[in-house]
Amino acid sequence: QVQLVESGGGLVQAGGSLRLSCAASGIAFSFSTMDWYRQAPGNERELVALITTGGITNYADSVKGRFTISRDNAKNTVYLQMNSLKPEDTAVYYCHSRSPPSWGQGTQVTVSS
């Protein structure tokens, strides 16, 4: 019943931008902190950004100043705006909810140089 569906991934040149979306269903979205994680081949899955129910945000040092997480509770959707993309941002990006803990299937982001 819980479902998180990511969209917006793709191929982009270094310096470009993408906006990821995560549509949630089956959870009380407005009561859950939401996260974006990413995982590159051979790497650990890392937390990229989070946004609390009160709209407080936090970012990994590697993306701070370039990425922006936001949410629209009326649409049960969380976004990740990614600007000034770098090849090292290449990864599968996963949406994650905390209440209850749930994962999306992921969306591929590839940044070419």
TILOLUM-406459 format. One record per residue (C-alpha): residue number from 1; residue in one letter; x, y, z. Coordinates in Angstrom, 2 decimals. Each point is the difference from the previous one (the first is absolute). Layout:
N
<rec><i>NUM</i><aa>a</aa><xx>X</xx><yy>Y</yy><zz>Z</zz></rec>
...
This chain:
113
<rec><i>1</i><aa>q</aa><xx>0.00</xx><yy>0.00</yy><zz>0.00</zz></rec>
<rec><i>2</i><aa>v</aa><xx>2.90</xx><yy>2.35</yy><zz>0.72</zz></rec>
<rec><i>3</i><aa>q</aa><xx>1.38</xx><yy>1.29</yy><zz>-3.25</zz></rec>
<rec><i>4</i><aa>l</aa><xx>2.68</xx><yy>2.54</yy><zz>-0.83</zz></rec>
<rec><i>5</i><aa>v</aa><xx>0.51</xx><yy>0.67</yy><zz>-3.69</zz></rec>
<rec><i>6</i><aa>e</aa><xx>2.95</xx><yy>2.04</yy><zz>-1.19</zz></rec>
<rec><i>7</i><aa>s</aa><xx>0.18</xx><yy>1.79</yy><zz>-3.31</zz></rec>
<rec><i>8</i><aa>g</aa><xx>2.11</xx><yy>2.59</yy><zz>-1.75</zz></rec>
<rec><i>9</i><aa>g</aa><xx>3.30</xx><yy>-1.79</yy><zz>-0.32</zz></rec>
<rec><i>10</i><aa>g</aa><xx>1.95</xx><yy>-0.09</yy><zz>-3.20</zz></rec>
<rec><i>11</i><aa>l</aa><xx>3.17</xx><yy>0.98</yy><zz>-1.78</zz></rec>
<rec><i>12</i><aa>v</aa><xx>1.33</xx><yy>3.52</yy><zz>0.34</zz></rec>
<rec><i>13</i><aa>q</aa><xx>3.25</xx><yy>1.77</yy><zz>-0.74</zz></rec>
<rec><i>14</i><aa>a</aa><xx>2.22</xx><yy>1.28</yy><zz>2.77</zz></rec>
<rec><i>15</i><aa>g</aa><xx>-1.25</xx><yy>3.36</yy><zz>1.15</zz></rec>
<rec><i>16</i><aa>g</aa><xx>-3.58</xx><yy>-0.82</yy><zz>-0.88</zz></rec>
<rec><i>17</i><aa>s</aa><xx>-3.07</xx><yy>-0.47</yy><zz>2.15</zz></rec>
<rec><i>18</i><aa>l</aa><xx>-2.63</xx><yy>-2.61</yy><zz>0.75</zz></rec>
<rec><i>19</i><aa>r</aa><xx>-3.01</xx><yy>-0.09</yy><zz>2.27</zz></rec>
<rec><i>20</i><aa>l</aa><xx>-0.94</xx><yy>-3.29</yy><zz>1.59</zz></rec>
<rec><i>21</i><aa>s</aa><xx>-3.48</xx><yy>-0.66</yy><zz>1.30</zz></rec>
<rec><i>22</i><aa>c</aa><xx>-1.26</xx><yy>-2.61</yy><zz>2.42</zz></rec>
<rec><i>23</i><aa>a</aa><xx>-3.73</xx><yy>-0.65</yy><zz>0.20</zz></rec>
<rec><i>24</i><aa>a</aa><xx>-1.10</xx><yy>-1.74</yy><zz>3.18</zz></rec>
<rec><i>25</i><aa>s</aa><xx>-3.11</xx><yy>-2.01</yy><zz>0.71</zz></rec>
<rec><i>26</i><aa>g</aa><xx>-1.09</xx><yy>-2.25</yy><zz>2.83</zz></rec>
<rec><i>27</i><aa>i</aa><xx>1.67</xx><yy>2.11</yy><zz>2.68</zz></rec>
<rec><i>28</i><aa>a</aa><xx>-0.92</xx><yy>3.04</yy><zz>2.01</zz></rec>
<rec><i>29</i><aa>f</aa><xx>2.35</xx><yy>2.09</yy><zz>-2.06</zz></rec>
<rec><i>30</i><aa>s</aa><xx>-0.30</xx><yy>3.22</yy><zz>1.94</zz></rec>
<rec><i>31</i><aa>f</aa><xx>1.08</xx><yy>-1.78</yy><zz>3.20</zz></rec>
<rec><i>32</i><aa>s</aa><xx>3.19</xx><yy>-1.51</yy><zz>-1.39</zz></rec>
<rec><i>33</i><aa>t</aa><xx>3.46</xx><yy>1.37</yy><zz>-0.44</zz></rec>
<rec><i>34</i><aa>m</aa><xx>1.04</xx><yy>-0.73</yy><zz>-3.57</zz></rec>
<rec><i>35</i><aa>d</aa><xx>3.48</xx><yy>-0.75</yy><zz>-1.30</zz></rec>
<rec><i>36</i><aa>w</aa><xx>1.88</xx><yy>-0.28</yy><zz>-3.24</zz></rec>
<rec><i>37</i><aa>y</aa><xx>2.80</xx><yy>-2.54</yy><zz>-0.11</zz></rec>
<rec><i>38</i><aa>r</aa><xx>2.32</xx><yy>-0.96</yy><zz>-2.80</zz></rec>
<rec><i>39</i><aa>q</aa><xx>2.21</xx><yy>-2.96</yy><zz>-0.77</zz></rec>
<rec><i>40</i><aa>a</aa><xx>2.73</xx><yy>-0.20</yy><zz>-2.60</zz></rec>
<rec><i>41</i><aa>p</aa><xx>1.50</xx><yy>-3.35</yy><zz>-1.07</zz></rec>
<rec><i>42</i><aa>g</aa><xx>2.38</xx><yy>-1.28</yy><zz>2.65</zz></rec>
<rec><i>43</i><aa>n</aa><xx>-1.03</xx><yy>2.67</yy><zz>2.47</zz></rec>
<rec><i>44</i><aa>e</aa><xx>-2.10</xx><yy>0.05</yy><zz>3.12</zz></rec>
<rec><i>45</i><aa>r</aa><xx>-3.45</xx><yy>1.43</yy><zz>-0.22</zz></rec>
<rec><i>46</i><aa>e</aa><xx>0.28</xx><yy>3.53</yy><zz>1.33</zz></rec>
<rec><i>47</i><aa>l</aa><xx>-2.47</xx><yy>2.52</yy><zz>1.28</zz></rec>
<rec><i>48</i><aa>v</aa><xx>-0.11</xx><yy>2.98</yy><zz>-2.32</zz></rec>
<rec><i>49</i><aa>a</aa><xx>-2.72</xx><yy>2.16</yy><zz>1.49</zz></rec>
<rec><i>50</i><aa>l</aa><xx>-2.90</xx><yy>-0.08</yy><zz>2.40</zz></rec>
<rec><i>51</i><aa>i</aa><xx>-3.00</xx><yy>2.11</yy><zz>0.79</zz></rec>
<rec><i>52</i><aa>t</aa><xx>-1.98</xx><yy>-0.22</yy><zz>3.21</zz></rec>
<rec><i>53</i><aa>t</aa><xx>-3.72</xx><yy>0.36</yy><zz>0.50</zz></rec>
<rec><i>54</i><aa>g</aa><xx>0.69</xx><yy>3.58</yy><zz>1.02</zz></rec>
<rec><i>55</i><aa>g</aa><xx>1.97</xx><yy>0.77</yy><zz>-3.14</zz></rec>
<rec><i>56</i><aa>i</aa><xx>3.46</xx><yy>-0.10</yy><zz>1.57</zz></rec>
<rec><i>57</i><aa>t</aa><xx>2.59</xx><yy>-1.18</yy><zz>-2.52</zz></rec>
<rec><i>58</i><aa>n</aa><xx>3.47</xx><yy>-1.48</yy><zz>0.18</zz></rec>
<rec><i>59</i><aa>y</aa><xx>2.50</xx><yy>-0.98</yy><zz>-2.67</zz></rec>
<rec><i>60</i><aa>a</aa><xx>3.10</xx><yy>-2.03</yy><zz>-0.47</zz></rec>
<rec><i>61</i><aa>d</aa><xx>3.09</xx><yy>2.16</yy><zz>-0.25</zz></rec>
<rec><i>62</i><aa>s</aa><xx>0.59</xx><yy>-1.24</yy><zz>-3.52</zz></rec>
<rec><i>63</i><aa>v</aa><xx>-3.24</xx><yy>1.52</yy><zz>-1.29</zz></rec>
<rec><i>64</i><aa>k</aa><xx>-0.54</xx><yy>2.96</yy><zz>2.28</zz></rec>
<rec><i>65</i><aa>g</aa><xx>-0.56</xx><yy>3.16</yy><zz>-1.99</zz></rec>
<rec><i>66</i><aa>r</aa><xx>-0.88</xx><yy>-1.93</yy><zz>-3.15</zz></rec>
<rec><i>67</i><aa>f</aa><xx>-3.00</xx><yy>-2.15</yy><zz>0.97</zz></rec>
<rec><i>68</i><aa>t</aa><xx>-3.29</xx><yy>1.06</yy><zz>1.52</zz></rec>
<rec><i>69</i><aa>i</aa><xx>-2.55</xx><yy>-2.32</yy><zz>1.58</zz></rec>
<rec><i>70</i><aa>s</aa><xx>-3.60</xx><yy>1.10</yy><zz>0.30</zz></rec>
<rec><i>71</i><aa>r</aa><xx>-3.41</xx><yy>-1.51</yy><zz>0.59</zz></rec>
<rec><i>72</i><aa>d</aa><xx>-3.57</xx><yy>0.62</yy><zz>-0.98</zz></rec>
<rec><i>73</i><aa>n</aa><xx>-2.24</xx><yy>-1.64</yy><zz>2.57</zz></rec>
<rec><i>74</i><aa>a</aa><xx>-3.12</xx><yy>0.69</yy><zz>-2.05</zz></rec>
<rec><i>75</i><aa>k</aa><xx>1.48</xx><yy>-2.15</yy><zz>-2.76</zz></rec>
<rec><i>76</i><aa>n</aa><xx>1.72</xx><yy>-2.56</yy><zz>2.25</zz></rec>
<rec><i>77</i><aa>t</aa><xx>3.17</xx><yy>0.72</yy><zz>-1.92</zz></rec>
<rec><i>78</i><aa>v</aa><xx>3.60</xx><yy>0.75</yy><zz>0.91</zz></rec>
<rec><i>79</i><aa>y</aa><xx>2.42</xx><yy>1.54</yy><zz>-2.48</zz></rec>
<rec><i>80</i><aa>l</aa><xx>3.73</xx><yy>0.24</yy><zz>-0.44</zz></rec>
<rec><i>81</i><aa>q</aa><xx>1.18</xx><yy>2.86</yy><zz>-2.17</zz></rec>
<rec><i>82</i><aa>m</aa><xx>3.55</xx><yy>-0.73</yy><zz>-1.14</zz></rec>
<rec><i>83</i><aa>n</aa><xx>2.05</xx><yy>2.81</yy><zz>-1.50</zz></rec>
<rec><i>84</i><aa>s</aa><xx>3.61</xx><yy>0.27</yy><zz>-1.10</zz></rec>
<rec><i>85</i><aa>l</aa><xx>0.16</xx><yy>-3.74</yy><zz>-0.39</zz></rec>
<rec><i>86</i><aa>k</aa><xx>3.35</xx><yy>-1.75</yy><zz>0.04</zz></rec>
<rec><i>87</i><aa>p</aa><xx>1.03</xx><yy>-3.42</yy><zz>-1.30</zz></rec>
<rec><i>88</i><aa>e</aa><xx>0.42</xx><yy>-1.16</yy><zz>3.59</zz></rec>
<rec><i>89</i><aa>d</aa><xx>-3.72</xx><yy>0.57</yy><zz>0.49</zz></rec>
<rec><i>90</i><aa>t</aa><xx>-0.63</xx><yy>-2.97</yy><zz>-2.27</zz></rec>
<rec><i>91</i><aa>a</aa><xx>-1.97</xx><yy>-2.57</yy><zz>2.00</zz></rec>
<rec><i>92</i><aa>v</aa><xx>-3.36</xx><yy>-1.59</yy><zz>0.52</zz></rec>
<rec><i>93</i><aa>y</aa><xx>-2.06</xx><yy>2.37</yy><zz>2.09</zz></rec>
<rec><i>94</i><aa>y</aa><xx>-2.50</xx><yy>-1.42</yy><zz>2.47</zz></rec>
<rec><i>95</i><aa>c</aa><xx>-2.90</xx><yy>1.60</yy><zz>1.77</zz></rec>
<rec><i>96</i><aa>h</aa><xx>-0.46</xx><yy>-1.09</yy><zz>3.62</zz></rec>
<rec><i>97</i><aa>s</aa><xx>-2.67</xx><yy>0.56</yy><zz>2.59</zz></rec>
<rec><i>98</i><aa>r</aa><xx>0.51</xx><yy>-0.42</yy><zz>3.74</zz></rec>
<rec><i>99</i><aa>s</aa><xx>-3.54</xx><yy>-0.52</yy><zz>1.22</zz></rec>
<rec><i>100</i><aa>p</aa><xx>-0.22</xx><yy>-2.78</yy><zz>-0.91</zz></rec>
<rec><i>101</i><aa>p</aa><xx>3.47</xx><yy>-0.80</yy><zz>-1.37</zz></rec>
<rec><i>102</i><aa>s</aa><xx>-0.49</xx><yy>-0.56</yy><zz>-3.71</zz></rec>
<rec><i>103</i><aa>w</aa><xx>2.08</xx><yy>0.19</yy><zz>-3.16</zz></rec>
<rec><i>104</i><aa>g</aa><xx>-0.71</xx><yy>0.87</yy><zz>-3.56</zz></rec>
<rec><i>105</i><aa>q</aa><xx>1.43</xx><yy>-2.03</yy><zz>-2.86</zz></rec>
<rec><i>106</i><aa>g</aa><xx>2.48</xx><yy>2.68</yy><zz>-0.96</zz></rec>
<rec><i>107</i><aa>t</aa><xx>0.66</xx><yy>2.13</yy><zz>-3.03</zz></rec>
<rec><i>108</i><aa>q</aa><xx>3.27</xx><yy>0.15</yy><zz>-1.90</zz></rec>
<rec><i>109</i><aa>v</aa><xx>1.86</xx><yy>3.30</yy><zz>-0.27</zz></rec>
<rec><i>110</i><aa>t</aa><xx>2.97</xx><yy>0.07</yy><zz>-2.34</zz></rec>
<rec><i>111</i><aa>v</aa><xx>2.18</xx><yy>3.09</yy><zz>-0.36</zz></rec>
<rec><i>112</i><aa>s</aa><xx>2.37</xx><yy>0.05</yy><zz>-2.92</zz></rec>
<rec><i>113</i><aa>s</aa><xx>3.15</xx><yy>2.09</yy><zz>-0.37</zz></rec>
